[in-house]
């Protein structure tokens, strides 16, 4: 559960995350207030993704769809922020904003798949949602998630 929370805490459309996550300059340190807002959003997303995983595995389609909608609609920029916090958020790298927008769009696709009881598509969209978390965390908060170093070489190369 702790591992899932770490993977999920982050910020996915039809674009490849590798293409969206082009290297940007490292973000400036965040103010304590904006950091608290972002961490609160990440905790909510982590809880939601865990709930969606269980809901999909038990065919609780309405719960999976409703939770995915909550994640889709959880944009921090929709919260009440001070003007300074809003400017600080807008100053984050373009790649971060692209990953964040794609993430919330992917949550909408997950909700749509769950709403029509398409387990295979919903599982795929959930996978892509977590893939977005990994892309964002490995690029923008590697200092916090230190396991995102260079991938260990797999015997025989990378395989799926």
C-alpha positions in Angstrom: 0.0 0.0 0.0 2.9 2.4 0.8 4.5 1.6 -2.5 1.2 2.2 -4.4 0.8 5.5 -2.6 4.3 6.6 -3.7 3.7 5.5 -7.3 0.4 7.2 -7.5 1.2 10.5 -5.8 1.6 12.7 -8.9 0.3 14.4 -11.8 -2.2 11.6 -19.0 -3.9 11.9 -22.6 -3.3 9.9 -25.7 0.2 11.3 -25.9 3.1 9.1 -24.8 4.5 10.2 -21.4 8.0 9.8 -22.7 7.2 12.4 -25.4 5.4 14.8 -23.0 8.1 14.6 -20.3 10.9 16.3 -22.2 13.6 17.5 -19.8 12.9 20.9 -18.3 15.0 22.9 -16.0 14.6 21.6 -12.4 11.7 23.3 -10.7 12.4 25.9 -8.0 11.7 24.9 -4.4 8.0 25.3 -3.6 6.6 27.5 -0.9 5.4 25.5 2.1 1.7 26.4 1.3 1.9 25.3 -2.3 3.8 22.1 -1.3 1.0 21.3 1.2 -1.7 21.8 -1.5 0.2 19.5 -3.9 0.9 16.9 -1.2 -2.8 16.9 -0.3 -3.8 16.4 -3.9 -1.3 13.5 -4.2 -2.6 11.8 -1.1 -6.2 12.0 -2.5 -5.1 10.6 -5.8 -3.2 7.8 -4.1 -6.3 6.8 -2.1 -8.4 7.0 -5.2 -6.2 4.9 -7.3 -6.1 2.2 -4.6 -9.9 2.3 -4.4 -10.2 2.0 -8.2 -7.9 -1.0 -8.2 -10.1 -2.8 -5.8 -13.3 -1.6 -7.5 -12.2 -2.9 -10.9 -11.1 -6.2 -9.4 -14.6 -6.7 -7.8 -16.6 -5.3 -10.7 -17.8 -2.3 -8.6 -18.1 -0.2 -11.8 -20.0 2.7 -10.4 -17.5 3.2 -7.6 -14.6 2.9 -10.0 -16.1 5.5 -12.4 -17.1 7.9 -9.6 -13.6 7.7 -8.1 -12.0 8.3 -11.5 -14.2 11.3 -12.0 -13.0 12.7 -8.6 -9.4 12.3 -9.7 -10.1 13.9 -13.1 -11.7 16.9 -11.3 -9.0 17.2 -8.6 -6.9 19.8 -10.4 -5.0 21.9 -7.8 -5.5 24.9 -10.1 -9.2 24.7 -9.4 -8.7 25.2 -5.7 -8.6 28.5 -4.0 -5.0 29.7 -4.2 -3.5 33.1 -3.4 -2.3 35.1 -6.3 1.3 34.3 -5.3 0.5 30.6 -5.1 -1.2 30.7 -8.5 1.9 32.4 -10.1 4.1 29.9 -8.4 2.1 27.0 -9.8 2.1 28.6 -13.3 5.9 29.0 -13.1 6.4 25.2 -12.9 8.0 23.7 -16.0 5.9 23.2 -19.1 6.5 19.4 -19.0 5.0 19.2 -15.5 1.9 21.0 -16.8 1.6 18.7 -19.8 1.9 15.6 -17.6 -0.6 17.0 -15.1 -3.2 17.8 -17.9 -2.7 14.4 -19.5 -3.1 12.7 -16.1 -6.4 14.3 -15.4 -7.6 13.5 -19.0 -6.6 9.9 -18.6 -8.6 9.7 -15.3 -11.6 10.8 -17.4 -10.9 8.0 -19.9 -10.8 5.5 -17.0 -14.1 6.8 -15.7 -15.7 6.3 -19.1 -14.4 2.7 -19.4 -15.6 1.8 -16.0 -19.0 3.4 -16.7 -19.6 1.0 -19.6 -18.2 -2.0 -17.5 -15.3 -2.5 -19.8 -12.8 -4.1 -17.4 -10.1 -4.6 -19.9 -10.1 -1.0 -21.1 -10.5 0.3 -17.5 -7.5 -1.8 -16.4 -5.5 -0.4 -19.3 -6.4 3.2 -18.4 -5.5 2.6 -14.8 -2.1 1.3 -16.0 -1.6 4.4 -18.0 -2.7 6.6 -15.1 0.0 5.0 -12.9 2.5 5.3 -15.8 1.8 9.1 -15.7 2.6 9.1 -12.0 5.9 7.4 -12.6 6.8 9.8 -15.5 6.1 12.8 -13.4 7.7 11.6 -10.2 10.8 10.3 -12.0 11.4 13.6 -13.6 10.2 16.2 -11.1 10.5 14.7 -7.6 13.3 12.2 -7.9 14.9 13.8 -4.9 11.9 12.5 -2.9 11.5 9.1 -4.6 15.1 8.1 -4.8 14.3 4.7 -6.3 13.9 6.5 -9.7 17.5 6.3 -10.6 18.8 4.8 -13.8 16.9 1.5 -14.5 18.9 -1.6 -13.6 19.9 -3.6 -16.7 17.7 -6.6 -17.1 19.3 -9.8 -18.3 18.6 -10.0 -22.0 17.5 -6.3 -22.2 14.3 -4.6 -21.5 11.2 -6.8 -22.0 7.5 -6.6 -21.4 
